[in-house]
C-alpha cells in the first residue's frame, strides 16, 4: 500500500528536525511561500537545480512529504539506501525503461502526493537557470494536477559541483500554484514548447525573488 500523502513518517520527521538545524547553521536556510501550497491533493513541484542539497531544501519547510526519483544504485548503499527507502524516494534504473518509475509517480500524485522534479535534468554549472527538458510533461498529461514552481538561490554557492559544502546563505521561494484550468490551453497538441517555456518563466520568477531576498538578508 502507498504511504500516507499528508503525514510524514517517523524517519522523515526525525530527519527534518535534524536537517533544519543543520542547514540553518550551515547555510542560514530560510524559506517562504509554503502557505500557497494546498493542504490536500496531489501536485508537481518543479524546481531549479543548484546542488545535491536541493531535494532536502524543498522538503524541509513542508508539513507534507515530497516524493523524488533517485538512481536505483543509491538504494544499495549502506544506511543511505535504508533512509531513501523510508523517505518517499522512488528508485529509477537508468539502464532500463523509465516507464515503471513514471507509473509509480503518477500513482502517488493521484493518491495525493506532492512529487518533486528538476526540469533542467542536471545541476547548474554556473548558478543560472538552465534549459528545461520536457520530461515532466509525461506526468502532467497523465494527472492534470497543479504545478508548483519553486526557486532556490544560494545553494550553488554553498555546494557547487565538485566541491565540499561550505557556509553560505540559502533562500527557497514557493510561488503561486499553476492550476489545471489555467494551463489547459497549453496542453493542446503542438504547444508543448510554450508550456515548457511558461513553466520555466514561473520558476525563474521564484529564483529571482529568492535571489533578491538573499541579497537583502
Secondary structure, 3 states (H helix, E strand, C coil): CCCCCCCCCHHHHHHHHHHHHHHHHHHCCEEECHHHCCCCCCEEEEECCCCCCHHHHHHHCCCCCEECEEEHHHHHCCCHHHHHHCCCCEEECCCCCCHHHHHHHHHHHHHCCEEEECCCCCCCCCCCCCCCCHHHHHHHHHHCCEEEEEEEECHHHHCCCCCCCCCCCCEEEECCCECHHHHHHHHCCCCHHHHHHHHHHHHHHHHHHHHHHHHHC
